[in-house]
Amino acid sequence: MSDSLPDLKIATHTLNLLRGMDQRQRQMMELILRQQDLINRLERDMRDGFALIDRDMRDGLSRSDRDLKEIKSEMVVLESRLLQVANEFRDREDRLADHEERYMGLPNGSTGGL
């Protein structure tokens, strides 16, 4: 009987040790599953976030392209207007020069009826 008592104690301790190890293994598995869920959620959120950033960047670039085209067209219109004004000034300058030549060509004392 004394032989069976230590065997029983050893079996009980072994069983408690195995139960404890099984419980820790279950806890570790639950922890790993929770962490895997968190990682999956994080990956999904990052993927969605990058998709939003990508879409926003494309929208921003298309708006920038549109704005740039508008600026270019406005610059062309302004350049055309500037050339038109410069030509008007040149025409006035030529007419003034013509008038000055005619005035200088008049004999002294004659104002042409003025």
Legacy VTK file of the C-alpha trace (Angstrom):
# vtk DataFile Version 3.0
C-alpha trace
ASCII
DATASET POLYDATA
POINTS 114 float
0.000 0.000 0.000
2.842 2.305 0.692
3.962 1.666 -2.872
0.647 2.783 -4.335
0.496 6.031 -2.297
3.637 7.562 -3.889
2.453 6.350 -7.295
-0.880 8.046 -6.682
0.879 11.260 -5.652
3.083 11.123 -8.740
0.063 10.472 -10.949
-1.862 13.329 -9.340
1.055 15.735 -9.729
1.620 14.577 -13.299
-2.063 15.000 -14.076
-2.092 18.509 -12.505
1.031 19.395 -14.481
-0.542 18.158 -17.716
-3.798 20.037 -16.978
-1.812 23.203 -16.279
0.136 22.778 -19.504
-3.101 22.137 -21.401
-4.680 25.256 -19.880
-1.611 27.387 -20.786
-1.670 25.945 -24.291
-5.370 26.879 -24.629
-4.646 30.375 -23.335
-1.758 30.753 -25.773
-3.943 29.548 -28.647
-6.680 32.034 -27.686
-4.074 34.794 -27.484
-2.627 33.825 -30.865
-6.133 33.758 -32.407
-6.962 37.196 -30.946
-3.673 38.579 -32.223
-4.294 37.031 -35.645
-7.735 38.678 -35.713
-6.148 41.995 -34.782
-3.491 41.585 -37.466
-6.149 40.727 -40.067
-8.209 43.753 -39.042
-5.123 45.963 -39.193
-4.220 44.619 -42.652
-7.777 45.265 -43.871
-7.803 48.784 -42.418
-4.411 49.548 -43.943
-5.487 48.185 -47.323
-8.677 50.269 -47.192
-6.699 53.288 -46.042
-4.155 52.927 -48.830
-6.994 52.533 -51.321
-8.526 55.772 -50.039
-5.172 57.540 -50.203
-4.613 56.234 -53.725
-8.075 57.390 -54.810
-7.592 60.793 -53.170
-4.203 61.178 -54.840
-5.663 60.312 -58.248
-8.526 62.753 -57.672
-6.059 65.398 -56.548
-3.839 64.807 -59.548
-6.767 65.005 -61.947
-7.877 68.259 -60.296
-4.315 69.553 -60.532
-4.159 68.589 -64.211
-7.462 70.342 -64.836
-6.298 73.441 -62.958
-3.022 73.444 -64.855
-4.867 73.240 -68.178
-7.091 76.138 -67.116
-4.040 78.196 -66.160
-2.375 77.417 -69.484
-5.470 78.450 -71.434
-5.750 81.655 -69.381
-2.081 82.369 -70.088
-2.710 81.929 -73.829
-5.662 84.335 -73.653
-3.596 86.859 -71.675
-0.682 86.530 -74.093
-3.038 87.142 -76.996
-4.487 90.192 -75.256
-0.989 91.485 -74.483
0.049 91.088 -78.132
-3.122 92.869 -79.228
-2.412 95.800 -76.884
1.222 95.927 -78.032
0.074 96.017 -81.678
-2.387 98.809 -80.860
0.426 100.821 -79.258
2.663 100.198 -82.251
-0.108 101.316 -84.629
-0.636 104.500 -82.589
3.085 105.097 -82.549
3.218 104.699 -86.354
0.289 107.102 -86.805
1.930 109.597 -84.487
5.157 109.312 -86.455
3.201 109.878 -89.704
1.494 112.942 -88.242
4.821 114.224 -86.983
6.397 113.787 -90.431
3.498 115.639 -92.074
3.680 118.386 -89.488
7.429 118.698 -89.976
6.888 118.807 -93.741
4.573 121.775 -93.556
6.084 125.171 -94.445
6.785 127.442 -91.487
3.870 129.548 -90.470
1.282 127.348 -92.150
-0.839 125.390 -89.709
-3.208 123.989 -92.290
-6.202 126.029 -91.249
-5.674 125.905 -87.548
LINES 1 115
114 0 1 2 3 4 5 6 7 8 9 10 11 12 13 14 15 16 17 18 19 20 21 22 23 24 25 26 27 28 29 30 31 32 33 34 35 36 37 38 39 40 41 42 43 44 45 46 47 48 49 50 51 52 53 54 55 56 57 58 59 60 61 62 63 64 65 66 67 68 69 70 71 72 73 74 75 76 77 78 79 80 81 82 83 84 85 86 87 88 89 90 91 92 93 94 95 96 97 98 99 100 101 102 103 104 105 106 107 108 109 110 111 112 113
